[in-house]
């Protein structure tokens, strides 16, 4: 289910970032027949005849303008190092907001659920953004600045919020860290309370939702939750992956707290996970009904997500 439910706005589309989401956004738009410019610091990005890749510093509005002077939409799909958000996000967000104001491009940002903080109900878009964590405040400030400019009529802005990703690669605990062990029939160690219900979001669903709300005026001025499959515990996800891989039952356990503490002393990224520890120790459920009802969006089927994860790692482990 990778097709777009909406026709993108006419003109060039500027995608900043080429991770799981940015690459998917670029490919989907290019395959829909619209020119795409992908900006990354290194100049890397997906290969496609309709995609032009540019090496540029996205924290400079002048660099963005040089890469593409007149985009219809600018998609903020950047993913700075987790332990450097406070340092790197503000100039990046300011540059992209300035680009939108100077060019008239719609600003569409990939975000997350951090801003709500610990809650005891399924998260909806109208919950107050009252989280006190450092990284949460960074994301809240970004959205408030963009929405303020939108509401003042100076830009058109929107953002999408998904839960933890389930996908190949390092962005998911079920990717590089988990799948090789599962395919080898070894036990899986997971973060937090592995029996709590948790929403998992596929990057392809983030990409499709981002494109949809950016290219439909009903999406502007609001944040939207990415349609995602019904919640599953981390243990249940491992069980599903093992079943799809045909390995037989896999033992799952939680990473001990003392291990996380020791690792955090030497790895800044692990240390930064403490702020969001609550997400992994209580039900963490996303309510996506608004985006489904407004735009007719549905997530990629769970079985397809699981099968693609297994397929992504099986060749690397083949004898």
One Martini backbone bead per residue (centre of mass of N, CA, C, O) as a GRO file, in nm:
protein
  319
    1UNK     BB    1   0.066   0.058   0.028
    2UNK     BB    2   0.233   0.313  -0.158
    3UNK     BB    3   0.031   0.487  -0.254
    4UNK     BB    4  -0.122   0.785  -0.339
    5UNK     BB    5  -0.417   0.969  -0.225
    6UNK     BB    6  -0.263   1.216  -0.368
    7UNK     BB    7  -0.190   1.498  -0.550
    8UNK     BB    8   0.064   1.674  -0.595
    9UNK     BB    9   0.187   1.959  -0.617
   10UNK     BB   10   0.295   2.175  -0.826
   11UNK     BB   11   0.627   2.114  -0.868
   12UNK     BB   12   0.884   2.128  -0.664
   13UNK     BB   13   1.027   1.898  -0.424
   14UNK     BB   14   1.161   1.943  -0.093
   15UNK     BB   15   1.395   1.720   0.063
   16UNK     BB   16   1.500   1.689   0.403
   17UNK     BB   17   1.642   1.412   0.398
   18UNK     BB   18   1.755   1.035   0.380
   19UNK     BB   19   1.596   0.844   0.530
   20UNK     BB   20   1.335   0.653   0.564
   21UNK     BB   21   1.136   0.892   0.502
   22UNK     BB   22   1.273   1.074   0.292
   23UNK     BB   23   1.305   0.855   0.075
   24UNK     BB   24   1.005   0.786   0.047
   25UNK     BB   25   0.906   1.063  -0.035
   26UNK     BB   26   1.077   1.100  -0.289
   27UNK     BB   27   0.980   0.849  -0.444
   28UNK     BB   28   0.675   0.898  -0.446
   29UNK     BB   29   0.687   1.168  -0.601
   30UNK     BB   30   0.849   1.077  -0.846
   31UNK     BB   31   0.642   0.849  -0.928
   32UNK     BB   32   0.417   1.087  -0.971
   33UNK     BB   33   0.589   1.311  -1.162
   34UNK     BB   34   0.776   1.482  -0.968
   35UNK     BB   35   1.006   1.695  -0.884
   36UNK     BB   36   1.313   1.628  -0.692
   37UNK     BB   37   1.481   1.750  -0.396
   38UNK     BB   38   1.770   1.638  -0.217
   39UNK     BB   39   1.884   1.723   0.111
   40UNK     BB   40   2.222   1.685   0.224
   41UNK     BB   41   2.530   1.696   0.352
   42UNK     BB   42   2.644   1.458   0.147
   43UNK     BB   43   2.440   1.394  -0.113
   44UNK     BB   44   2.254   1.181  -0.044
   45UNK     BB   45   2.026   0.928  -0.190
   46UNK     BB   46   1.796   0.835  -0.388
   47UNK     BB   47   1.758   0.654  -0.684
   48UNK     BB   48   1.629   0.873  -0.945
   49UNK     BB   49   1.531   1.041  -1.224
   50UNK     BB   50   1.348   1.257  -1.037
   51UNK     BB   51   1.619   1.296  -0.862
   52UNK     BB   52   1.793   1.555  -0.692
   53UNK     BB   53   2.115   1.582  -0.548
   54UNK     BB   54   2.218   1.775  -0.250
   55UNK     BB   55   2.481   1.944  -0.098
   56UNK     BB   56   2.384   2.074   0.228
   57UNK     BB   57   2.306   2.320   0.470
   58UNK     BB   58   1.997   2.319   0.637
   59UNK     BB   59   2.069   2.571   0.842
   60UNK     BB   60   2.058   2.728   0.560
   61UNK     BB   61   1.862   2.921   0.368
   62UNK     BB   62   2.056   2.977   0.134
   63UNK     BB   63   2.112   2.679   0.068
   64UNK     BB   64   1.821   2.605   0.002
   65UNK     BB   65   1.780   2.813  -0.226
   66UNK     BB   66   2.008   2.699  -0.404
   67UNK     BB   67   1.885   2.415  -0.439
   68UNK     BB   68   1.571   2.556  -0.424
   69UNK     BB   69   1.385   2.842  -0.502
   70UNK     BB   70   1.075   2.687  -0.587
   71UNK     BB   71   0.894   2.527  -0.385
   72UNK     BB   72   0.597   2.373  -0.295
   73UNK     BB   73   0.756   2.179  -0.089
   74UNK     BB   74   0.883   2.131   0.245
   75UNK     BB   75   1.054   1.851   0.389
   76UNK     BB   76   1.102   1.756   0.726
   77UNK     BB   77   1.345   1.469   0.751
   78UNK     BB   78   1.520   1.508   0.984
   79UNK     BB   79   1.799   1.329   1.188
   80UNK     BB   80   1.948   1.400   1.441
   81UNK     BB   81   2.133   1.338   1.681
   82UNK     BB   82   1.998   1.250   1.981
   83UNK     BB   83   2.231   1.418   2.159
   84UNK     BB   84   2.180   1.703   1.951
   85UNK     BB   85   1.910   1.861   1.948
   86UNK     BB   86   1.959   2.133   2.096
   87UNK     BB   87   2.176   2.224   1.884
   88UNK     BB   88   2.044   2.144   1.582
   89UNK     BB   89   1.737   2.211   1.550
   90UNK     BB   90   1.689   2.521   1.553
   91UNK     BB   91   1.839   2.598   1.280
   92UNK     BB   92   1.679   2.407   1.101
   93UNK     BB   93   1.392   2.513   1.157
   94UNK     BB   94   1.443   2.809   1.081
   95UNK     BB   95   1.527   2.765   0.786
   96UNK     BB   96   1.261   2.624   0.689
   97UNK     BB   97   1.069   2.849   0.772
   98UNK     BB   98   1.202   3.068   0.599
   99UNK     BB   99   1.163   2.930   0.331
  100UNK     BB  100   0.855   2.929   0.335
  101UNK     BB  101   0.820   3.239   0.353
  102UNK     BB  102   0.995   3.317   0.089
  103UNK     BB  103   0.839   3.098  -0.123
  104UNK     BB  104   0.550   2.947  -0.029
  105UNK     BB  105   0.601   2.693   0.095
  106UNK     BB  106   0.522   2.411   0.229
  107UNK     BB  107   0.542   2.295   0.568
  108UNK     BB  108   0.666   1.959   0.640
  109UNK     BB  109   0.678   1.769   0.947
  110UNK     BB  110   0.860   1.540   1.128
  111UNK     BB  111   0.746   1.381   1.421
  112UNK     BB  112   0.625   1.329   1.759
  113UNK     BB  113   0.510   1.231   2.106
  114UNK     BB  114   0.670   1.391   2.330
  115UNK     BB  115   0.490   1.651   2.403
  116UNK     BB  116   0.284   1.494   2.600
  117UNK     BB  117   0.396   1.290   2.762
  118UNK     BB  118   0.268   1.147   3.028
  119UNK     BB  119  -0.008   0.927   2.974
  120UNK     BB  120  -0.348   0.752   3.026
  121UNK     BB  121  -0.410   0.787   2.715
  122UNK     BB  122  -0.484   0.805   2.414
  123UNK     BB  123  -0.332   0.983   2.165
  124UNK     BB  124  -0.415   1.309   2.074
  125UNK     BB  125  -0.392   1.619   1.911
  126UNK     BB  126  -0.541   1.779   2.171
  127UNK     BB  127  -0.321   1.751   2.348
  128UNK     BB  128  -0.114   1.880   2.557
  129UNK     BB  129   0.216   2.040   2.539
  130UNK     BB  130   0.368   1.945   2.861
  131UNK     BB  131   0.640   1.858   2.839
  132UNK     BB  132   0.974   1.861   3.018
  133UNK     BB  133   1.164   1.763   2.830
  134UNK     BB  134   1.415   1.855   2.633
  135UNK     BB  135   1.330   1.723   2.360
  136UNK     BB  136   1.035   1.798   2.372
  137UNK     BB  137   1.074   2.108   2.368
  138UNK     BB  138   1.196   2.125   2.092
  139UNK     BB  139   0.945   2.021   1.935
  140UNK     BB  140   0.738   2.221   2.043
  141UNK     BB  141   0.876   2.482   1.947
  142UNK     BB  142   0.865   2.419   1.648
  143UNK     BB  143   0.555   2.404   1.622
  144UNK     BB  144   0.479   2.679   1.740
  145UNK     BB  145   0.624   2.845   1.525
  146UNK     BB  146   0.478   2.733   1.274
  147UNK     BB  147   0.185   2.787   1.367
  148UNK     BB  148   0.212   3.090   1.409
  149UNK     BB  149   0.273   3.151   1.108
  150UNK     BB  150   0.019   3.025   0.998
  151UNK     BB  151  -0.195   3.193   1.165
  152UNK     BB  152  -0.066   3.470   1.036
  153UNK     BB  153  -0.020   3.403   0.711
  154UNK     BB  154   0.298   3.335   0.630
  155UNK     BB  155   0.226   3.025   0.630
  156UNK     BB  156   0.228   2.671   0.549
  157UNK     BB  157   0.159   2.427   0.807
  158UNK     BB  158   0.277   2.095   0.908
  159UNK     BB  159   0.240   1.780   1.101
  160UNK     BB  160   0.374   1.460   1.194
  161UNK     BB  161   0.287   1.180   1.426
  162UNK     BB  162   0.474   0.918   1.554
  163UNK     BB  163   0.588   0.635   1.656
  164UNK     BB  164   0.768   0.388   1.684
  165UNK     BB  165   0.965   0.225   1.476
  166UNK     BB  166   0.911  -0.024   1.208
  167UNK     BB  167   1.223  -0.140   1.075
  168UNK     BB  168   1.482  -0.126   0.911
  169UNK     BB  169   1.761  -0.068   1.085
  170UNK     BB  170   1.848   0.171   1.346
  171UNK     BB  171   1.547   0.300   1.414
  172UNK     BB  172   1.496   0.001   1.526
  173UNK     BB  173   1.480  -0.264   1.755
  174UNK     BB  174   1.387  -0.458   1.495
  175UNK     BB  175   1.648  -0.439   1.340
  176UNK     BB  176   1.975  -0.455   1.369
  177UNK     BB  177   1.946  -0.563   1.673
  178UNK     BB  178   1.714  -0.800   1.629
  179UNK     BB  179   1.698  -0.976   1.360
  180UNK     BB  180   1.955  -1.155   1.366
  181UNK     BB  181   1.866  -1.311   1.620
  182UNK     BB  182   1.596  -1.418   1.523
  183UNK     BB  183   1.706  -1.572   1.266
  184UNK     BB  184   1.899  -1.745   1.477
  185UNK     BB  185   1.717  -1.818   1.740
  186UNK     BB  186   1.760  -1.597   1.943
  187UNK     BB  187   1.742  -1.400   2.188
  188UNK     BB  188   1.556  -1.112   2.303
  189UNK     BB  189   1.639  -0.773   2.376
  190UNK     BB  190   1.444  -0.526   2.545
  191UNK     BB  191   1.278  -0.235   2.610
  192UNK     BB  192   1.141  -0.242   2.901
  193UNK     BB  193   0.808  -0.328   2.908
  194UNK     BB  194   0.727  -0.607   2.705
  195UNK     BB  195   0.389  -0.605   2.787
  196UNK     BB  196   0.317  -0.340   2.673
  197UNK     BB  197   0.124  -0.150   2.499
  198UNK     BB  198   0.221  -0.056   2.154
  199UNK     BB  199   0.292   0.169   1.914
  200UNK     BB  200   0.366   0.112   1.566
  201UNK     BB  201   0.555   0.272   1.302
  202UNK     BB  202   0.569   0.318   0.962
  203UNK     BB  203   0.753   0.501   0.745
  204UNK     BB  204   0.555   0.486   0.506
  205UNK     BB  205   0.321   0.617   0.666
  206UNK     BB  206   0.462   0.881   0.715
  207UNK     BB  207   0.504   0.962   0.420
  208UNK     BB  208   0.205   0.954   0.327
  209UNK     BB  209   0.102   1.157   0.536
  210UNK     BB  210   0.285   1.396   0.471
  211UNK     BB  211   0.197   1.435   0.178
  212UNK     BB  212  -0.103   1.470   0.226
  213UNK     BB  213  -0.102   1.723   0.426
  214UNK     BB  214   0.072   1.908   0.234
  215UNK     BB  215  -0.143   1.868  -0.033
  216UNK     BB  216  -0.376   1.962   0.178
  217UNK     BB  217  -0.551   2.218   0.321
  218UNK     BB  218  -0.659   2.046   0.565
  219UNK     BB  219  -0.359   2.013   0.693
  220UNK     BB  220  -0.324   2.298   0.765
  221UNK     BB  221  -0.240   2.401   1.100
  222UNK     BB  222  -0.182   2.092   1.173
  223UNK     BB  223  -0.170   1.799   1.349
  224UNK     BB  224  -0.081   1.446   1.273
  225UNK     BB  225  -0.155   1.116   1.294
  226UNK     BB  226  -0.024   0.818   1.217
  227UNK     BB  227  -0.126   0.556   1.071
  228UNK     BB  228  -0.166   0.258   1.269
  229UNK     BB  229  -0.142  -0.020   1.418
  230UNK     BB  230  -0.228  -0.205   1.650
  231UNK     BB  231  -0.127  -0.267   1.946
  232UNK     BB  232   0.190  -0.402   2.071
  233UNK     BB  233   0.401  -0.582   2.216
  234UNK     BB  234   0.726  -0.659   2.203
  235UNK     BB  235   0.681  -0.962   2.230
  236UNK     BB  236   0.474  -0.987   1.997
  237UNK     BB  237   0.663  -0.895   1.774
  238UNK     BB  238   0.866  -1.123   1.800
  239UNK     BB  239   0.666  -1.348   1.747
  240UNK     BB  240   0.593  -1.255   1.459
  241UNK     BB  241   0.880  -1.271   1.342
  242UNK     BB  242   0.934  -1.569   1.404
  243UNK     BB  243   0.698  -1.683   1.243
  244UNK     BB  244   0.785  -1.562   0.966
  245UNK     BB  245   1.080  -1.701   0.984
  246UNK     BB  246   1.064  -2.001   1.113
  247UNK     BB  247   1.217  -2.043   1.415
  248UNK     BB  248   1.040  -2.029   1.634
  249UNK     BB  249   1.047  -1.970   1.944
  250UNK     BB  250   1.123  -1.667   2.127
  251UNK     BB  251   1.310  -1.527   2.366
  252UNK     BB  252   1.207  -1.268   2.590
  253UNK     BB  253   1.366  -0.965   2.723
  254UNK     BB  254   1.479  -0.732   2.944
  255UNK     BB  255   1.678  -0.479   2.987
  256UNK     BB  256   1.857  -0.404   3.234
  257UNK     BB  257   1.899  -0.122   3.413
  258UNK     BB  258   2.208  -0.151   3.471
  259UNK     BB  259   2.291  -0.172   3.176
  260UNK     BB  260   2.193   0.105   3.086
  261UNK     BB  261   2.371   0.265   3.281
  262UNK     BB  262   2.643   0.168   3.177
  263UNK     BB  263   2.604   0.247   2.879
  264UNK     BB  264   2.543   0.553   2.937
  265UNK     BB  265   2.837   0.624   3.035
  266UNK     BB  266   2.946   0.573   2.712
  267UNK     BB  267   2.654   0.641   2.568
  268UNK     BB  268   2.473   0.909   2.487
  269UNK     BB  269   2.221   0.786   2.353
  270UNK     BB  270   2.142   0.604   2.591
  271UNK     BB  271   2.119   0.829   2.803
  272UNK     BB  272   1.876   0.979   2.650
  273UNK     BB  273   1.646   0.760   2.714
  274UNK     BB  274   1.546   0.850   2.996
  275UNK     BB  275   1.329   1.063   2.916
  276UNK     BB  276   1.155   0.808   2.758
  277UNK     BB  277   1.092   0.564   2.955
  278UNK     BB  278   0.779   0.579   2.985
  279UNK     BB  279   0.710   0.459   2.699
  280UNK     BB  280   0.823   0.155   2.809
  281UNK     BB  281   0.628   0.143   3.106
  282UNK     BB  282   0.360   0.196   2.940
  283UNK     BB  283   0.108   0.269   2.780
  284UNK     BB  284   0.149   0.338   2.408
  285UNK     BB  285  -0.104   0.521   2.244
  286UNK     BB  286  -0.230   0.585   1.925
  287UNK     BB  287  -0.454   0.822   1.781
  288UNK     BB  288  -0.568   0.808   1.420
  289UNK     BB  289  -0.865   0.904   1.342
  290UNK     BB  290  -0.834   1.179   1.198
  291UNK     BB  291  -0.673   1.091   0.945
  292UNK     BB  292  -0.867   0.876   0.851
  293UNK     BB  293  -1.126   1.055   0.823
  294UNK     BB  294  -1.008   1.291   0.643
  295UNK     BB  295  -0.807   1.103   0.424
  296UNK     BB  296  -0.830   0.781   0.413
  297UNK     BB  297  -0.620   0.646   0.588
  298UNK     BB  298  -0.399   0.357   0.590
  299UNK     BB  299  -0.213   0.114   0.693
  300UNK     BB  300   0.007  -0.100   0.669
  301UNK     BB  301   0.010  -0.414   0.689
  302UNK     BB  302   0.137  -0.605   0.929
  303UNK     BB  303   0.232  -0.849   0.760
  304UNK     BB  304   0.404  -0.676   0.567
  305UNK     BB  305   0.600  -0.560   0.770
  306UNK     BB  306   0.711  -0.830   0.872
  307UNK     BB  307   0.804  -0.951   0.600
  308UNK     BB  308   1.003  -0.719   0.527
  309UNK     BB  309   1.191  -0.754   0.764
  310UNK     BB  310   1.280  -1.039   0.709
  311UNK     BB  311   1.378  -0.993   0.411
  312UNK     BB  312   1.604  -0.778   0.479
  313UNK     BB  313   1.789  -1.011   0.650
  314UNK     BB  314   1.816  -1.294   0.522
  315UNK     BB  315   2.043  -1.260   0.304
  316UNK     BB  316   2.277  -1.183   0.513
  317UNK     BB  317   2.241  -1.493   0.653
  318UNK     BB  318   2.318  -1.653   0.429
  319UNK     BB  319   2.537  -1.917   0.335
   0.00000   0.00000   0.00000
